Amino acid sequence: MASTGAAASATPGRIGARLNAEQIRLVGLAMIVISVVWRMQVALRGSLAADDYVLISQAAESKLTITHLLAPYQDHLMPAGRLITWLVTAQFGPVYWPYVLLMAAGQAILGIAFLRLLRRLLRRSWLLLLPLGVLLFSPLTLEATSWWAVGGTVLPMLIAMVLAVTAQVDYVQTGRRRHLVRLALAVGVGVLFFDRAILAVALVFLLTAARYPDGGPLRSIATTLRRWWPSWLLLAVLTAGSVAAHVATVGSSLRRPQSAGEVFSFLTQLLGSTLLPGLVGGPWQWLRAGDGAPVTAPPQFAGWISAAIVAVLVVATVRHRRGAGRAWLLLGGYLVIAMGVLAATRLGSAFSEVAGSVPRYVSDVVVVGAICLGLAVVGAAPATAETPEHGDPPEPAAPQRSREALPALLAVVLVAGCLSTAWSTAGFSDSWAEKAGRSYLDTVRIELASAPPDTVFFDGPVPESVVPALSWPYNQQSRFFRAFDTRPTFVDEADHVSVLDGLGRIRLATVVGSATLPGPAEGCGYLVSAGQTVRMTLDQPRDEWHWVVRIGYRSAAEGTATVRFGTASAEFPVRQGLHQRFLRIVGGGPTVELTVAGDDMSLCVSEIAIGDPAPESE
């Protein structure tokens, strides 16, 4: 009877525990749904932007080949992302909504995978929803769910990190080798989307060393290496393969900072303006960066307040929770590695001054920070799969004052974090909604629909706010419009040529640059007779480059003429009457020559201009 009574009393406890766990799971899933819907609303206020157009143009002009998939982009390998972009472009064209759906799916997968990890890694508690909320709603990952050029690489990296840690936790707790296959797949697939996903290896090792062995740092590292060596052997092979593929395809991505001040400025910016404010719901203020995602620009005092909040949380959890110190050391160790990689690959470039304000550079740290927050606040689950029937083993009681202070501190941090996150997300959303590229495209479509069918254009760059000049040649209109059904007709030579201005309007073309000095023949300019070559001096020389030449002339007969500029020459037809001719030429120098072919034919040349095509003045 005693055993029966014990079983009866145990059954309600087990049912209650299961109900509690199920309630936590359902609330977690509801949070995931809310985050996905919220982020989709933010994303849909914007459109394709900057690098998106470059990736889509490259997909539109390429066949689905290994060469295309392995083509580096800004020193990164991302074959899986290129594959998805190619498939979407081939099926739907240059539209935004398929990418929004893909990013929303990625956010949902990330949330579900992270909730699953927290339920394995942490004690059963409603507090595990706190780190879940940090990951789901952090403003530092907003561009990963809005901007495809970022989301197509960063989201898979974050998912790979979470799945890799989950596989390693399962392997440590069960010892089953099948979890090593999951570990290899998580890291391998992540690297196919983004080569920087190899940082998951560092996270897996640091978390294992911080969570499972006993003893000091050196002893923990030695124990970790010895006890779970199959994981490290497997990950070492993957790392070596990833590095070899990167070096063989991209070469070295390492850069040399210009000064120690540049490094210091980058680190203080990364911590004070981006990471620390972002971990508590910041940055509250954003700075537009063209059509791409905005960068962080919080008030200076906000960085100090954020640092103080994080420091108080660290001290409080260390005093309250055994193992919290190791959790924060895990975060610190990963942060050092991540910042070292960023400093070695991003400093010394044209974007060094703002590199520390770019949220996507620390999006992976958000994952690590959320894990460490859970370990520090909730506590780790038992290190073996055999969890006791009546719940987790109790921890040693913390001091009474600490037990009373921590819930109040967490409540304050939670409320402030929710308000901060809502404010920061609204600011990001407003900035993301302003899209010069969308306005430019809408105007071009309207203009082309009403333009005469014989309207032709000279190629030129799209506005800097749409695709930066550093993306050349994919900032050229001929590349930019290649994936669109409605696009301008581009030529290299014509009598009447148009250009698109910065707003996307069709305008008659002229040439801005150097021009010939006034000719000696009154009322004619330069008189060029049949079989004669006339040299004309420019008001300023041109370097060797791809130029457009505009020749204004008057002729009494038809024929041909040849223009020479440096070592280059081009022949063009001459028409009777007053005309002009535009043509492209690759050349340079201080003078230009013109020769007329044909019997009894002569030209009056009023001006030859050499430079870049531009809209005529209104």
VOGU-3710 file (C-alpha; in Angstrom, 3 decimals, decimal comma):
1> mastgaaasa> 0,000/0,000/0,000  2,881/2,327/0,781  4,354/1,885/-2,655  0,940/2,401/-4,220  0,502/5,619/-2,284  3,925/6,783/-3,288  3,165/6,080/-6,929  -0,116/7,911/-6,634  1,547/10,942/-5,084  4,269/10,874/-7,727
11> tpgrigarln> 1,889/10,729/-10,651  0,332/14,181/-10,093  3,841/15,623/-9,747  4,921/14,148/-13,056  1,707/15,311/-14,742  2,151/18,777/-13,277  5,706/18,916/-14,530  4,616/17,830/-17,985  1,834/20,435/-18,018  4,268/23,118/-16,909
21> aeqirlvgla> 6,736/22,146/-19,637  3,949/22,087/-22,226  2,763/25,544/-21,164  6,299/26,905/-21,491  6,578/25,378/-24,949  3,243/26,841/-26,091  4,105/30,318/-24,828  7,498/30,026/-26,521  5,845/29,067/-29,810  3,454/32,009/-29,477
31> mivisvvwrm> 6,452/34,324/-28,992  8,016/32,894/-32,154  4,836/33,539/-34,168  4,637/37,108/-32,862  8,280/37,786/-33,736  7,842/36,407/-37,258  4,700/38,455/-37,971  6,210/41,608/-36,448  9,395/41,296/-38,477  7,487/40,590/-41,680
41> qvalrgslaa> 5,595/43,832/-41,166  8,891/45,689/-40,747  10,397/44,020/-43,815  7,416/44,653/-46,092  7,651/48,398/-45,523  10,902/48,285/-47,504  12,016/46,556/-50,674  15,076/45,111/-52,370  18,146/47,208/-51,652  21,748/47,779/-52,754
51> ddyvlisqaa> 23,517/44,380/-52,644  20,235/42,620/-53,421  20,270/44,158/-56,886  23,890/43,115/-57,405  23,201/39,495/-56,440  20,065/39,381/-58,579  21,893/40,902/-61,578  24,659/38,330/-61,248  22,064/35,569/-61,097  20,207/36,943/-64,133
61> eskltithll> 23,316/37,045/-66,324  24,666/33,632/-65,273  23,717/30,053/-65,820  23,365/27,783/-62,827  26,966/26,589/-62,714  29,516/25,764/-60,046  31,489/28,802/-61,198  28,578/31,081/-60,411  27,790/29,438/-57,076  31,408/29,629/-55,917
71> apyqdhlmpa> 31,969/33,191/-57,076  33,072/35,246/-54,050  31,001/38,190/-52,979  32,771/40,853/-50,925  35,408/38,257/-49,945  32,785/35,744/-48,792  31,720/32,366/-50,140  27,944/31,820/-50,089  27,056/29,134/-52,655  23,770/28,115/-51,014
81> grlitwlvta> 22,601/31,735/-50,855  23,544/32,240/-54,509  21,594/29,103/-55,412  18,438/30,389/-53,715  18,838/33,823/-55,331  19,279/32,223/-58,758  16,194/30,043/-58,337  14,017/32,924/-57,110  15,245/35,190/-59,915  14,600/32,530/-62,558
91> qfgpvywpyv> 11,122/31,794/-61,221  9,811/35,179/-60,066  12,241/37,828/-61,314  13,560/40,741/-59,242  10,718/40,879/-56,703  10,956/41,223/-52,940  8,139/39,142/-51,487  9,722/35,668/-51,999  12,741/36,789/-50,006  10,525/38,145/-47,227
101> llmaagqail> 8,847/34,734/-46,997  12,244/32,998/-46,949  13,520/35,278/-44,190  10,316/34,788/-42,209  10,760/31,019/-42,518  14,346/31,389/-41,373  13,262/33,415/-38,332  10,688/30,739/-37,459  13,250/27,925/-37,811  15,737/29,856/-35,696
111> giaflrllrr> 13,158/30,450/-32,975  11,987/26,833/-32,865  15,542/25,509/-32,854  16,556/27,902/-30,086  13,529/27,027/-27,938  14,437/23,365/-28,380  18,012/24,083/-27,329  16,927/26,023/-24,244  14,670/23,162/-23,119  17,638/20,776/-23,351
121> llrrswllll> 20,292/23,058/-21,937  18,460/24,868/-19,123  16,462/23,919/-16,078  12,713/23,754/-16,459  11,560/27,287/-15,694  9,394/30,008/-17,103  12,514/32,165/-17,060  13,907/30,343/-20,104  11,488/32,496/-22,112  13,726/35,460/-21,237
131> plgvllfspl> 16,711/34,375/-23,403  14,256/33,247/-26,081  12,791/36,751/-26,167  16,247/38,319/-26,369  17,041/36,315/-29,490  13,620/36,662/-31,149  13,217/40,408/-30,710  16,760/41,807/-30,616  17,034/44,924/-32,838  20,553/43,770/-33,747
141> tleatswwav> 19,111/41,050/-35,993  16,462/43,147/-37,728  18,453/43,505/-40,943  18,769/39,717/-41,101  14,983/39,492/-41,471  14,569/42,517/-43,754  17,504/42,723/-46,151  17,989/39,596/-48,273  21,699/40,208/-48,880  22,116/39,891/-45,098
151> ggtvlpmlia> 19,307/37,477/-44,273  20,422/34,971/-46,906  23,747/34,574/-45,110  23,342/35,617/-41,476  20,093/33,766/-40,702  21,487/30,374/-41,844  24,626/31,081/-39,802  22,568/31,707/-36,657  20,492/28,585/-37,279  23,666/26,553/-37,838
161> mvlavtaqvd> 25,120/27,791/-34,543  21,999/26,813/-32,599  21,713/23,386/-34,269  25,419/22,699/-33,757  25,226/23,504/-30,049  22,094/21,352/-29,703  23,817/18,417/-31,384  26,861/18,782/-29,143  24,699/18,965/-25,999  22,893/15,787/-27,068
171> yvqtgrrrhl> 26,222/14,086/-27,766  27,664/15,057/-24,393  24,539/13,959/-22,544  24,055/10,636/-24,353  27,416/9,728/-25,865  25,674/8,574/-29,046  27,779/9,071/-32,159  24,756/9,821/-34,351  24,680/13,290/-32,816  28,128/13,886/-34,326
181> vrlalavgvg> 26,526/13,520/-37,753  24,039/16,242/-36,815  26,897/18,393/-35,575  28,797/18,004/-38,855  25,681/18,699/-40,941  24,817/21,835/-38,953  28,280/23,365/-39,372  28,721/22,153/-42,962  25,383/23,457/-44,210  25,919/26,733/-42,355
191> vlffdraila> 29,259/27,249/-44,099  27,591/26,645/-47,479  25,405/29,670/-46,783  28,095/31,836/-45,188  31,748/30,996/-44,627  31,720/32,954/-41,352  29,434/30,247/-39,925  32,641/28,372/-39,097  32,576/30,426/-35,872  30,028/27,855/-34,687
201> valvflltaa> 33,059/25,634/-34,032  34,386/28,132/-31,489  30,977/28,397/-29,816  30,571/24,622/-29,530  33,980/24,221/-27,934  33,651/27,157/-25,531  30,178/26,112/-24,400  31,273/22,521/-23,808  34,289/23,664/-21,776  32,252/26,185/-19,786
211> rypdggplrs> 29,286/23,932/-19,065  30,405/20,354/-18,472  33,895/19,816/-16,961  34,767/20,765/-13,389  37,827/22,649/-12,265  39,712/25,715/-13,396  40,040/27,014/-16,957  43,086/24,933/-17,934  41,716/21,767/-16,392  38,324/22,334/-18,039
221> iattlrrwwp> 39,921/22,799/-21,452  42,091/19,705/-21,036  39,117/17,626/-19,911  37,013/18,901/-22,791  39,683/18,003/-25,341  40,202/14,540/-23,902  36,645/13,470/-23,135  34,883/14,659/-26,284  37,739/14,374/-28,773  35,534/12,944/-31,586
231> swlllavlta> 33,727/16,296/-31,784  36,976/18,234/-32,065  38,450/15,896/-34,642  35,335/16,221/-36,760  35,173/20,008/-36,395  38,895/20,380/-37,090  38,454/18,578/-40,416  35,487/20,815/-41,294  37,414/23,937/-40,323  40,455/22,936/-42,362
241> gsvaahvatv> 38,261/22,193/-45,369  36,412/25,508/-45,056  39,622/27,520/-44,742  41,201/25,681/-47,682  38,151/26,308/-49,880  38,132/29,978/-48,913  41,834/30,482/-49,615  41,631/28,591/-52,915  38,605/30,547/-54,111  38,848/33,960/-52,479
251> gsslrrpqsa> 42,435/34,164/-51,293  43,309/35,770/-47,997  40,661/38,098/-46,571  42,988/39,451/-43,912  43,546/43,197/-43,804  45,997/45,338/-41,898  44,528/48,150/-39,770  46,010/51,520/-40,545  46,698/52,397/-36,914  46,123/51,379/-33,321
261> gevfsfltql> 43,618/54,235/-33,101  41,544/52,625/-35,825  41,398/49,382/-33,841  40,497/51,196/-30,605  37,784/53,229/-32,353  36,341/50,066/-33,910  36,212/48,164/-30,624  34,690/51,023/-28,628  32,154/51,623/-31,375  31,285/47,936/-31,610
271> lgstllpglv> 30,779/47,601/-27,856  29,519/51,035/-26,846  27,312/51,870/-29,830  26,128/48,490/-31,050  26,492/45,409/-28,883  25,858/46,615/-25,329  22,935/48,875/-26,264  21,586/46,130/-28,513  21,601/43,559/-25,723  19,262/45,751/-23,656
281> ggpwqwlrag> 16,943/46,714/-26,518  18,921/49,539/-28,147  20,326/51,335/-30,039  17,224/53,632/-29,956  18,633/55,834/-32,718  19,666/54,810/-36,236  21,626/56,448/-39,032  20,545/55,848/-42,627  23,122/54,155/-44,866  21,705/54,573/-48,366
291> dgapvtappq> 19,070/52,004/-49,233  20,675/49,362/-47,048  19,880/48,756/-43,413  20,633/51,673/-41,077  23,581/51,587/-38,691  23,477/52,210/-34,956  23,835/55,779/-33,702  22,795/55,906/-30,031  23,530/58,905/-27,812  26,931/58,619/-26,157
301> fagwisaaiv> 25,496/58,338/-22,672  23,354/55,401/-23,783  26,460/53,255/-24,175  27,484/53,925/-20,585  23,983/53,202/-19,279  23,871/49,961/-21,263  27,260/48,917/-19,888  26,058/49,650/-16,346  22,881/47,579/-16,828  24,836/44,631/-18,200
311> avlvvatvrh> 27,422/44,903/-15,391  24,728/44,920/-12,695  23,057/41,892/-14,289  26,350/40,013/-14,450  27,189/40,739/-10,794  23,698/39,851/-9,588  23,559/36,542/-11,465  27,069/35,549/-10,391  26,064/36,073/-6,756  22,768/34,259/-7,211
321> rrgagrawll> 23,502/31,368/-9,557  26,305/28,856/-9,433  27,821/28,582/-12,879  26,821/32,094/-13,926  30,463/33,177/-13,874  31,343/30,476/-16,385  28,432/31,546/-18,588  29,661/35,131/-18,759  33,221/33,953/-19,373  31,837/31,960/-22,296
331> lggylviamg> 30,299/35,136/-23,707  33,532/37,058/-23,157  35,644/34,376/-24,827  33,424/34,190/-27,884  33,259/37,971/-28,105  37,057/38,199/-28,169  37,213/35,662/-31,012  34,424/37,363/-32,994  35,937/40,832/-32,584  39,349/39,502/-33,592
341> vlaatrlgsa> 37,926/38,016/-36,785  36,085/41,249/-37,583  39,109/43,429/-36,906  41,317/41,234/-39,097  38,891/41,234/-42,044  37,052/44,574/-41,901  39,551/47,184/-40,719  41,803/48,908/-43,221  38,927/49,148/-45,715  36,789/52,006/-46,999
351> fsevagsvpr> 34,163/51,252/-44,331  36,457/51,128/-41,287  35,016/54,308/-39,786  31,533/52,817/-39,435  32,345/49,094/-39,207  31,666/49,034/-35,469  28,156/50,418/-36,004  26,964/47,652/-38,344  24,581/45,343/-36,409  24,997/42,291/-38,653
361> yvsdvvvvga> 28,639/42,023/-37,585  27,505/41,073/-34,060  24,298/39,182/-34,843  26,004/35,902/-33,914  26,966/37,398/-30,546  23,233/37,861/-29,875  22,804/34,072/-30,051  25,719/33,509/-27,682  24,524/36,269/-25,355  21,041/34,736/-25,173
371> iclglavvga> 22,496/31,305/-24,337  24,723/32,779/-21,630  21,848/34,811/-20,203  19,833/31,615/-19,899  22,673/29,762/-18,168  23,237/32,665/-15,774  19,591/33,383/-14,917  17,874/29,995/-15,248  20,741/27,594/-14,619  21,878/24,552/-16,538
381> apataetpeh> 19,936/21,314/-16,761  21,559/18,099/-15,481  24,552/17,023/-17,530  23,074/13,596/-18,278  19,956/12,477/-20,104  18,509/10,745/-17,024  16,579/13,606/-15,422  15,097/12,785/-11,994  11,396/12,053/-11,966  10,492/14,865/-9,572
391> gdppepaapq> 12,324/17,626/-11,399  15,827/18,990/-11,510  18,144/18,676/-8,544  18,031/21,775/-6,395  20,886/24,243/-6,394  22,468/25,443/-3,174  20,386/28,261/-1,794  21,652/31,733/-2,548  21,800/34,372/0,187  18,372/35,711/1,191
401> rsrealpall> 19,140/39,253/0,005  20,275/37,959/-3,375  17,151/35,820/-3,801  14,945/38,836/-3,106  16,881/41,255/-5,325  17,241/39,163/-8,471  13,512/38,831/-9,380  13,026/42,581/-8,958  16,095/43,262/-11,092  14,886/40,888/-13,792
411> avvlvagcls> 11,436/42,494/-13,796  12,928/45,958/-14,265  15,262/44,726/-17,015  12,381/42,905/-18,752  10,050/45,927/-18,795  12,807/48,309/-19,875  14,010/45,844/-22,484  10,531/45,466/-24,012  10,034/49,231/-24,256  13,528/49,741/-25,631
421> tawstagfsd> 13,089/46,995/-28,202  9,764/48,413/-29,411  11,266/51,903/-29,751  14,383/50,674/-31,583  12,364/48,442/-33,905  10,047/51,313/-34,809  13,054/53,501/-35,653  14,588/50,778/-37,808  11,257/50,236/-39,551  10,913/53,931/-40,430
431> swaekagrsy> 14,430/54,016/-41,872  13,972/50,760/-43,789  10,771/52,067/-45,371  12,663/54,861/-47,180  13,843/53,274/-50,424  15,409/55,370/-53,169  15,709/52,245/-55,329  11,974/51,576/-55,204  11,155/55,162/-56,195  13,772/55,081/-58,958
441> ldtvrielas> 12,365/51,865/-60,421  8,759/53,077/-60,254  9,687/56,266/-62,108  11,662/54,394/-64,785  8,730/52,047/-65,422  6,321/54,965/-65,846  8,736/56,865/-68,105  9,457/53,858/-70,344  5,770/53,112/-70,739  5,157/56,558/-72,257
451> appdtvffdg> 8,450/56,926/-74,203  8,575/56,563/-78,036  9,521/53,004/-79,072  12,760/54,158/-80,740  14,125/55,749/-77,549  17,640/54,512/-76,871  19,987/55,162/-73,964  23,608/55,466/-73,107  24,627/53,324/-70,178  25,550/54,998/-66,917
461> pvpesvvpal> 25,508/54,436/-63,173  22,339/54,276/-61,140  22,214/56,735/-58,240  24,722/56,113/-55,469  21,846/55,747/-53,006  20,479/52,824/-55,031  23,680/50,827/-55,699  27,025/52,228/-54,472  29,812/52,891/-56,961  31,975/50,332/-55,133
471> swpynqqsrf> 29,741/47,658/-56,677  30,936/48,557/-60,214  30,134/47,289/-62,823  26,861/46,176/-61,242  25,937/49,771/-60,479  25,658/50,367/-64,232  22,122/50,651/-65,572  22,695/47,932/-68,175  23,503/45,463/-65,388  20,963/46,836/-62,933
481> frafdtrptf> 17,993/46,416/-65,296  19,085/43,088/-66,755  16,724/41,002/-64,615  13,678/43,218/-65,273  11,097/42,514/-67,974  10,783/46,215/-68,807  14,205/47,746/-69,341  15,824/50,497/-71,412  17,535/49,775/-74,741  21,206/50,661/-74,426
491> vdeadhvsvl> 23,435/51,590/-77,376  27,048/52,643/-77,894  26,431/55,002/-80,832  23,511/57,052/-82,145  22,455/60,497/-83,314  19,796/60,999/-80,675  20,397/59,436/-77,273  18,633/59,692/-73,934  19,782/59,096/-70,383  18,054/58,401/-67,103
501> dglgrirlat> 18,565/61,087/-64,501  18,955/60,516/-60,781  15,200/60,296/-60,271  14,671/57,832/-63,125  13,258/60,352/-65,613  14,122/60,121/-69,333  16,156/63,109/-70,487  17,973/63,997/-73,733  21,681/63,315/-73,407  24,665/65,624/-73,583
511> vvgsatlpgp> 28,314/65,075/-72,663  29,948/66,669/-69,637  33,737/66,796/-69,563  36,349/68,265/-71,895  35,488/70,186/-75,054  37,494/71,408/-78,032  38,649/75,002/-78,069  36,806/77,343/-80,501  37,749/76,649/-84,116  39,466/79,160/-86,424
521> aegcgylvsa> 36,843/79,191/-89,216  34,243/81,857/-88,537  30,724/80,495/-88,710  32,084/76,959/-89,064  34,412/76,171/-86,198  36,705/73,533/-87,641  36,541/72,944/-91,385  37,392/69,332/-92,237  37,692/68,654/-95,973  37,691/65,271/-97,745
531> gqtvrmtldq> 40,861/63,264/-97,118  42,089/65,796/-94,568  42,838/65,206/-90,888  42,250/68,078/-88,494  43,650/68,048/-84,966  41,654/69,864/-82,299  42,902/70,747/-78,826  40,762/70,016/-75,747  40,309/72,605/-73,027  41,553/69,958/-70,608
541> prdewhwvvr> 43,153/66,579/-71,358  41,439/63,294/-70,595  43,055/60,243/-69,015  42,873/56,883/-70,759  39,363/55,600/-70,014  35,968/54,662/-71,417  34,534/57,944/-72,665  31,537/59,161/-74,640  32,227/61,520/-77,547  29,675/64,012/-78,835
551> igyrsaaegt> 30,420/65,512/-82,267  28,334/68,461/-83,399  28,640/69,052/-87,161  27,081/70,460/-90,348  27,543/68,719/-93,702  26,409/69,404/-97,270  26,628/65,730/-98,261  26,540/62,239/-96,817  29,605/60,101/-96,166  31,735/58,764/-93,324
561> atvrfgtasa> 34,229/60,250/-90,893  36,739/58,850/-88,414  37,444/60,295/-84,989  40,740/59,448/-83,236  41,437/59,946/-79,565  44,854/58,812/-78,420  45,395/55,322/-79,754  41,678/54,656/-80,293  39,574/55,449/-83,342  35,944/55,035/-84,400
571> efpvrqglhq> 34,177/55,532/-87,723  30,690/57,007/-87,939  28,229/57,925/-90,705  27,843/61,547/-91,710  24,381/62,819/-92,657  23,506/65,864/-94,690  22,490/68,895/-92,672  22,968/69,935/-89,053  23,435/66,900/-86,797  25,267/65,441/-83,843
581> rflrivgggp> 26,746/62,015/-83,211  27,309/60,238/-79,917  29,705/57,317/-79,699  31,793/55,479/-77,164  35,572/55,337/-77,338  38,398/54,105/-75,115  41,209/56,600/-75,273  42,909/59,606/-73,737  45,076/62,625/-74,414  45,021/66,426/-74,930
591> tveltvagdd> 43,809/66,416/-78,545  41,255/64,746/-80,789  41,530/64,227/-84,570  38,839/64,041/-87,227  39,187/62,703/-90,786  36,507/62,836/-93,502  36,234/60,191/-96,227  34,405/60,776/-99,502  34,777/62,892/-102,644  34,035/66,605/-102,483
601> mslcvseiai> 32,799/66,365/-98,924  33,564/68,683/-96,029  32,350/69,149/-92,471  31,933/72,132/-90,230  32,545/70,896/-86,698  31,223/73,240/-84,047  32,426/71,223/-81,052  33,657/67,837/-79,929  32,993/67,018/-76,262  34,575/64,052/-74,494
611> gdpapese> 33,416/62,922/-71,068  30,434/61,239/-69,435  26,831/61,239/-70,647  24,515/63,461/-68,633  21,022/64,951/-68,938  20,695/68,183/-70,893  20,015/71,250/-68,797  16,363/72,169/-68,654
//
